């Protein structure tokens, strides 16, 4: 489906299409593993269709189109506390320092 056609749809319809194509992609992967699938180009087509829908959804949401069913929850950023190191590197340095003391 082309982006022009997708832009005529509403937000709810776009989400439904994205969900539908995601399920089709899931089923196609299972069919490919069980050697039932003969057309492997469907993976690429479905991934591109899903990407187009997500792009159009982002455009609509940035343009301020209202969402009728579900609202998008804001992402919450969690700050690292002093008790927990923010990276694995800091943890590795602490553990190596403990080993050298013993």
DALIN-V461734 format. One record per residue. N is the residue number from 1. RES is the residue in one letter. SS is DSSP state (H for helix, E for strand, C for the rest). PSI is psi in whole degrees, 0 to 359 (999 if undefined). D_CENTER is the distance of its C-alpha to the mean C-alpha in whole Angstrom. Layout:
# DALIN-V461734
n | res | ss | psi | d_center
N | RES | SS | PSI | D_CENTER
N | RES | SS | PSI | D_CENTER
This chain:
# DALIN-V461734
n | res | ss | psi | d_center
1 | X | C | 139 | 20
2 | X | C | 158 | 21
3 | X | H | 327 | 19
4 | X | H | 317 | 23
5 | X | H | 323 | 22
6 | X | H | 327 | 19
7 | X | H | 340 | 20
8 | X | C | 344 | 23
9 | X | C | 159 | 21
10 | X | C | 173 | 20
11 | X | H | 315 | 17
12 | X | H | 319 | 17
13 | X | H | 322 | 18
14 | X | H | 317 | 15
15 | X | H | 321 | 13
16 | X | H | 318 | 15
17 | X | H | 317 | 15
18 | X | H | 315 | 11
19 | X | H | 317 | 11
20 | X | H | 312 | 15
21 | X | H | 328 | 13
22 | X | H | 319 | 11
23 | X | H | 322 | 14
24 | X | H | 319 | 16
25 | X | H | 320 | 14
26 | X | H | 313 | 14
27 | X | H | 321 | 18
28 | X | H | 324 | 18
29 | X | H | 319 | 17
30 | X | H | 319 | 20
31 | X | H | 324 | 22
32 | X | H | 321 | 22
33 | X | H | 327 | 23
34 | X | C | 10 | 26
35 | X | C | 26 | 27
36 | X | C | 334 | 27
37 | X | C | 132 | 25
38 | X | C | 333 | 27
39 | X | C | 100 | 25
40 | X | C | 353 | 22
41 | X | C | 349 | 21
42 | X | H | 329 | 19
43 | X | H | 310 | 16
44 | X | H | 318 | 16
45 | X | H | 314 | 17
46 | X | H | 319 | 14
47 | X | H | 320 | 12
48 | X | H | 320 | 13
49 | X | H | 318 | 14
50 | X | H | 318 | 10
51 | X | H | 321 | 10
52 | X | H | 316 | 13
53 | X | H | 315 | 12
54 | X | H | 324 | 9
55 | X | H | 314 | 12
56 | X | H | 321 | 15
57 | X | H | 316 | 13
58 | X | H | 318 | 13
59 | X | H | 315 | 16
60 | X | H | 319 | 17
61 | X | H | 324 | 16
62 | X | H | 331 | 18
63 | X | H | 348 | 21
64 | X | C | 18 | 21
65 | X | C | 139 | 21
66 | X | C | 148 | 21
67 | X | C | 125 | 19
68 | X | C | 327 | 21
69 | X | C | 287 | 19
70 | X | C | 141 | 17
71 | X | C | 150 | 17
72 | X | C | 124 | 14
73 | X | C | 137 | 15
74 | X | C | 147 | 15
75 | X | C | 135 | 14
76 | X | C | 125 | 17
77 | X | C | 132 | 18
78 | X | C | 126 | 20
79 | X | C | 145 | 23
80 | X | C | 134 | 24
81 | X | C | 169 | 28
82 | X | C | 334 | 31
83 | X | C | 323 | 31
84 | X | C | 128 | 28
85 | X | C | 149 | 27
86 | X | C | 338 | 24
87 | X | C | 164 | 24
88 | X | H | 331 | 25
89 | X | H | 319 | 28
90 | X | H | 322 | 30
91 | X | H | 318 | 30
92 | X | H | 322 | 31
93 | X | H | 320 | 34
94 | X | H | 317 | 35
95 | X | H | 324 | 35
96 | X | H | 328 | 37
97 | X | H | 323 | 39
98 | X | H | 319 | 40
99 | X | H | 322 | 41
100 | X | H | 332 | 43
101 | X | H | 329 | 45
102 | X | C | 999 | 46
